[in-house]
Amino acid sequence: MKKQTTESRTLTEVLREALNNAESVRAVARATGLEQASLVRFRTGQRTLRLDKADILAAYFGIEYRQTKRKG
């Protein structure tokens, strides 16, 4: 199976990967002010994040996202 490039991955996938690679969910929750339980549920795929919460998480991890032109 071919690995997806960053450009073809969703923001959800990128944020989940960053959260999975974080030192701890507790530390991320403390630093961002987001609920630890919400981050755990997001990380395990049980829940999604609201856009405002995703923005906070992306900023914490230094993830920048931009709109790209759609093919077709």
Buried (B, 14 or more C-beta within 10 A) or exposed (E): EEEEEEEEBEBEEBBBBBBEEBEEBEEBBEEBEBEBEBBBBBBEEEEEBEEEBBBBBBEBBEBEEEEEEEEE
